[in-house]
Amino acid sequence: MSKRTEITMETEQVLTIRWRHSTRGWCQECGREVEMVGLAEAEGITGMTQPVLQAGAQMQKWHFSEDQDGSPLICLASLLRSR
C-alpha cells in the first residue's frame, strides 16, 4: 500500500499600478470613473505592441475612450480583467 500526499496551493495576485500618465475618466461600459491609460502605458503593462493592442481591443473587450486631444485611452479595469 502506498501513501499519497496531495498539496493544493491557492494564490492571489494584487497588482498596484501608479502611472504618472494615467488619468481618471468616465468609462461608459463600466458605468463609473476609472483609471485610463494611453496606448504607450498599456503597452508597458501588457507587453503587447500598440498595433496589437488596437487590433485586439474588440476581441479582448477592452473599453476605449478618447482624451481631450483625441488620443485613445484604455480603461485600466477592463485591461486588467482580460489578463
Steps between C-alpha positions, in 0.01 A plus 500: 500500500643838403418827668423802285517861618334767293576866559281772354621858500277796428656832417358842452675774311466866582631746245526864594575737217578865547583661167582864463326485166174346618194712537162461665219490252147375448473156340165462321517119504590473872258780590743656745813710534816295442871540432564540128835442333633583155626242254862547609413427862282203402794369296717513812240320711420222254822466302296521179584748226266790434372359166423167671320686780287690251424192289417284801277754670172360369600139558626567854210735576718782624311819557628787286434870522674814376700764680421868447758511221344195328767249602371155598466402865440153637302429817756348736238289678394328175862455394595330826189278499603359163845392623 
